C-alpha cells in the first residue's frame, strides 16, 4: 500500500508535538527544593501529584437556565415568483406577486452571439396579487435570462 506524502508529514508533526508534551515532565523536580545530583548515576524520581476529588458547590449553580440566544429573524416576505421560459430566440417570464408589497421587476437577457445586443427591460411595477408577463428576444440564440426584483 502506497502512502501519501501528506499523511507521512502529518504523522511526523504529530510525533514531534507529542514529544514536546512529554519533555517538560522529564525535567520536573520533586517538591522540597531538592535538585538533581550531578552524578551520572543520579536518577530523578517524580511522584505523581495527588489530585483532590472534584466537588461541585450546589449554591453556585444558577436557579434559572442560561439565556437562550434570540432566534433568527423570520424570512422577509417579498419578491414575486417568476418562471422564465426560453424558446429559440424568444424569452418569456411569467410572474405572480403573492406578497403584500409592490415589486419592481426587470427582465435581463444575455444573447449568445458576441454581436447580438443583450437586453435589460425597464422596471415594471407588479402590485400585490398581480400577474404579469415580460418578454424579450435576441437575434439568434439566448445564453441566459433572469428577472431581478426591487422595492419601489
C-alpha positions, -999 to 999 in steps of 0.1 A, spaced: 0 0 0 14 33 -10 12 62 15 7 98 5 33 124 14 8 145 34 0 115 57 37 110 64 42 147 71 12 148 95 25 117 114 59 133 117 44 166 130 21 147 154 51 128 169 71 160 173 42 177 191 36 147 214 73 146 223 71 183 232 44 175 257 65 147 273 98 166 277 86 190 305 76 160 327 111 146 324 127 178 336 103 182 366 119 184 401 103 170 432 89 195 457 110 205 487 138 222 467 159 192 462 177 193 428 192 166 408 226 154 418 253 160 392 265 123 392 260 102 361 241 75 382 216 100 396 180 93 387 152 117 393 121 102 409 90 122 402 59 112 422 25 119 406 6 147 422 -24 136 442 -55 154 429 -83 162 452 -117 148 442 -138 173 422 -166 188 442 -194 210 430 -209 236 452 -247 235 446 -251 271 457 -230 282 427 -254 267 402 -279 293 390 -316 285 396 -326 297 362 -313 282 330 -290 304 309 -305 328 285 -310 314 250 -299 334 220 -326 351 200 -340 331 171 -331 344 137 -354 369 122 -382 355 101 -376 354 64 -388 386 48 -418 381 25 -410 399 -7 -404 392 -43 -428 378 -70 -424 342 -81 -413 341 -117 -410 313 -143 -386 321 -172 -390 301 -204 -366 303 -234 -378 292 -268 -353 297 -295 -345 334 -295 -376 344 -275 -377 348 -237 -409 349 -216 -411 355 -179 -444 349 -162 -445 365 -127 -471 364 -99 -468 386 -67 -482 367 -37 -469 392 -12 -484 424 2 -458 448 -13 -454 461 -49 -424 445 -67 -405 463 -94 -394 436 -120 -368 437 -147 -361 410 -173 -325 406 -183 -315 387 -214 -279 377 -224 -275 368 -260 -251 340 -271 -235 358 -301 -209 385 -294 -225 408 -319 -260 404 -305 -270 431 -281 -280 420 -246 -313 434 -233 -324 448 -199 -361 458 -197 -374 488 -179 -388 483 -144 -424 472 -143 -444 475 -111 -463 444 -101 -489 451 -74 -499 426 -47 -518 396 -60 -509 407 -95 -497 387 -125 -476 399 -154 -458 385 -184 -424 400 -196 -409 392 -230 -377 399 -248 -356 384 -275 -322 381 -292 -315 379 -330 -301 344 -326 -296 321 -296 -302 332 -259 -274 323 -235 -293 332 -202 -322 351 -189 -332 362 -154 -356 385 -135 -345 410 -108 -367 423 -80 -366 457 -64 -386 476 -39 -403 508 -52 
